[in-house]
C-alpha cells in the first residue's frame, strides 16, 4: 500500500465522514438521529478498513508516516464517535504508538488549548453557517 492511497482514503472517506459524525454528535444544536446513525455506521465501516490494514502493518503505508499523521487526528475519537474501541484493537494499538511520539504530544497539547476556547455567536455562525445558527 502506498502513502498516496491512504491519503486519498483519509481525504475522501475518513475526513468527510468522521467530520460529519463529530459535528452531528457534538456540535450540532439540533440533534438529528438519522444523521448520527448514518455517519456512525459509515465510521464503523471505515474503522474496520483501518483495523484490517493495521493488522498487517504497524503503520498505514510502511515506513512512510505521512498517511498516519493525516489519519491520526481523525481516528483517535473512537469512543466519542459511539464505537467500542475493543472492536478495533489494531487501530487502538496504532493510535497509542503514534500518540507516544513527542511531536504528536506537543501537537495534542496545542489542540487541547485551542479546543478549550468557547465559540461566541459570530464564530459559531462562521463555522457552522447561518442556517444552523438560526435554529437555536
C-alpha positions in Angstrom: 0.0 0.0 0.0 1.3 3.4 -0.8 1.1 6.6 1.2 -0.9 8.3 -1.5 -3.6 5.6 -1.4 -4.0 6.1 2.4 -4.0 9.8 2.0 -6.8 9.5 -0.6 -8.7 7.2 1.8 -8.4 9.9 4.5 -9.4 12.8 2.3 -12.2 11.1 0.5 -13.6 8.9 3.3 -12.3 9.3 6.8 -12.1 13.1 6.9 -15.6 13.9 5.5 -17.4 11.0 7.3 -15.7 11.4 10.7 -16.1 15.2 10.4 -19.8 14.9 9.8 -20.1 12.4 12.7 -18.3 14.7 15.1 -20.5 17.6 14.0 -23.8 15.8 14.4 -22.8 14.1 17.7 -21.1 17.0 19.4 -21.6 20.4 17.8 -25.0 20.5 16.1 -27.5 22.5 18.0 -30.3 20.2 16.7 -29.6 16.5 17.2 -30.7 14.5 14.2 -30.9 10.8 14.9 -30.8 9.9 11.2 -27.6 11.9 10.6 -25.9 10.5 13.7 -26.9 6.9 12.8 -25.8 7.3 9.2 -22.3 8.7 10.0 -21.8 6.3 12.9 -22.4 3.3 10.6 -20.1 4.8 7.9 -17.4 5.4 10.5 -17.7 1.8 11.7 -17.0 0.6 8.2 -14.0 2.9 7.8 -12.6 1.8 11.2 -12.9 -1.8 10.0 -10.8 -1.0 6.9 -8.2 0.7 9.1 -8.2 -2.1 11.6 -7.7 -4.6 8.8 -4.8 -2.8 7.3 -3.2 -2.3 10.7 -3.5 -6.0 11.5 -0.7 -6.5 8.8 1.4 -3.4 9.3 2.4 -1.2 12.2 1.7 1.9 10.0 -0.6 2.5 7.2 2.0 2.9 4.4 5.0 1.0 5.6 7.9 3.3 6.6 6.2 6.5 5.3 4.4 8.2 8.2 2.6 10.9 6.3 -0.6 8.9 6.0 -0.5 8.1 9.7 -0.1 11.8 10.5 -3.0 12.7 8.3 -5.3 9.9 9.6 -4.4 10.0 13.3 -6.3 13.2 14.3 -9.5 11.9 12.8 -9.2 8.4 14.1 -8.4 8.9 17.7 -12.0 9.6 18.9 -13.4 6.1 18.7 -15.4 6.3 21.9 -16.7 9.8 21.4 -17.9 8.6 18.0 -20.1 6.0 19.6 -17.9 3.0 19.0 -16.3 0.4 21.3 -12.5 0.6 20.9 -12.3 -3.1 21.7 -13.8 -3.8 18.3 -10.7 -2.2 16.6 -7.6 -3.5 18.6 -5.2 -2.7 15.8 -6.4 0.9 15.5 -6.1 1.3 19.2 -2.5 -0.1 19.2 -1.6 2.1 16.3 -3.2 5.2 17.9 -1.3 4.6 21.1 2.0 4.1 19.3 1.6 7.3 17.2 0.5 9.2 20.3 3.7 8.3 22.1 5.7 10.3 19.7 7.0 13.6 21.3 5.9 15.8 18.3 2.4 14.3 18.5 2.2 15.0 22.2 3.2 18.6 21.6 0.5 18.9 18.8 -2.2 17.4 21.1 -1.3 20.0 23.8 -1.8 22.8 21.3 -5.1 21.3 20.1 -6.4 20.9 23.7 -5.6 24.5 24.5 -7.4 25.7 21.3 -10.4 23.4 21.9 -11.0 24.9 25.4 -11.8 28.2 23.8 -15.6 28.6 23.5 -17.2 30.0 20.4 -19.2 33.2 20.5 -22.3 33.6 18.3 -20.3 35.1 15.4 -17.7 32.4 15.4 -20.3 29.7 15.6 -22.2 31.2 12.7 -19.0 31.4 10.6 -18.0 27.8 11.5 -21.4 26.1 11.1 -23.4 28.5 8.8 -26.3 30.8 9.4 -28.9 28.1 8.9 -27.5 26.0 11.8 -27.1 29.2 13.9 -30.7 30.3 13.4 -32.2 27.0 14.5 -31.1 27.6 18.1 
